[in-house]
């Protein structure tokens, strides 16, 4: 492999994909025995899994390798299990936000609403889709831990990984709830946005998967502080980059309409910085538009200009740079094995680089 | 204890209650550290847990004791974990059905909608409540397996229990999905109702908890057929009794308005029998009313009369008797330890007796 093209995420992808496919194939028969009507639900699950970026498995894997864990199938399985947690989080998130699309395709509950409508069933198609998606998310959550537990890692390893595995699940749900509360309170401070980001993104996406990998390899206590010092700032930088893309990103790449985060009214750091930096009249008008699902393209353009002209975008980019520097510094330690250190450094770039 | 008043469910209750309280207390601190805003969500969880009947823990426990398992704290913990699965199922079920009440109290999503409204937050209170309830159900599901895994049973026991534990979760979600599909298809046959009942109730409530108990005690293969022969008919009889109560039960005891199942349009065996046995004109009118949320008290009365006069109620009672006899017969074996056999016999009565 040409090292200039080595990607620490896509390196993992074939193994994770294969393990997920294998797990679902074995469970499919079991589920279809309950009822053949479940086939479209499993298809929706496979479609959701296919689109996953394998970010959490990658961090879990490199957390393990950084702790000196060997290349084994078992770690691929345990890491791949995290994709089921992510599938649950996304399926339920789309129900909660009533989002129509995910990665440019119909959201799971929309897909299952279409199944209802095209089958000519009675009742409300949207309600059917939502109900079915809640149940499918539940199934994903149950399969996450079934896959983890059946990974083939030793009982001692699985037990050592449990605290991180359990915290990861509590924290993402708590973080999502805080996000709901902050939206409802119309919180618009940088601190509020950073707290939600810390739990919903930084810990869930990076820190805990790394902790899990280290714990599975039996070196949690030694490596957890290093992985936290790397993972939290990187996770926040990653989310900040995502927030910038949510406003300025190319719809073809993000899979979401341009300016979608503004229509949704997401309380991001970018928004908080804009409200803090813009002139009062502009900030008031910006606040009025934020969260309006019917925002025109012109208004989106006006809002983008205010984000740029107020200096909020530049401030956000400086913040990303600062967090990236912190994450990079955290890797300056011999505690993490060399190849993993290099992969984790590459992951900083992959997670936070500006997209063109 | 006066044996004439011995109840194999309430016998379990103090131990299960204590373990649940202990588990939640330890996690509460962890969750509140993420954000104090989570306190009302944990309160909602505790309210839901407090109302649970501990039926699944009781069957798990007696499945263990029937397999010769000793009286230990660890089995109480593992059995109690099933209450978190049930809490998830009920919280999500109420979201899916958009039910206002559960056991005579506001459903969890309604309770959290009230929190939103009384806090003066912006946005739609109902949507907030539903979103928060979806997340709380997810937390329950994660805690179910966290509690199971931390029960203190041996690794070998936990591993042996895994297949039943995993199947139980897949089956209840699949069963609930089939229920949605059958409602949407307006299925009105006895067979359709029996299939949903088998997965959503009989396996989930009785058979799999018994299998889990036997597996944890290391005797799954020997006892599973006995527990299936007992659990499936008893589970169906239990659900049939519940269906009768859902139409004829005292609102003070069921915690639901009189005739609520008729307003909800539940496709029960009782309904299927009525549609099959009533004169065509009556059946057609019955079908028209079924699922109308605004059914008047008079129409509910008319529907009840048709259920009785058509012979559907008597047929349902005969069916209950038949299933009870099957469950009773299944216990005629030395494979199950004596005290557990006696408790399981008592559970037949407790689960299926007519309420006055």
Interface residues (C-beta under 8 A of the other chain):
Chain A: X27 X30 X31 X34 X35 X37 X38 X41 X88 X92 X95 X96 X97 X98 X116 X119 X121 X122 X123 X127 X128 X130 X131 X132 X134 X135 X136 X137 X138 X139 X141 X142 X143 X145 X146 X149 X150 X155 X159 X162 X166 X167 X169 X170 X171 X173 X174 X175 X176 X177 X178 X180 X181 X183 X184 X185 X186 X195 X199
Chain B: X27 X30 X31 X34 X35 X37 X38 X41 X88 X92 X95 X96 X97 X98 X116 X119 X121 X122 X123 X127 X128 X130 X131 X132 X134 X135 X136 X137 X138 X139 X141 X142 X143 X145 X146 X149 X150 X155 X159 X162 X166 X167 X169 X170 X171 X173 X174 X175 X176 X177 X178 X180 X181 X183 X184 X185 X186 X195 X199
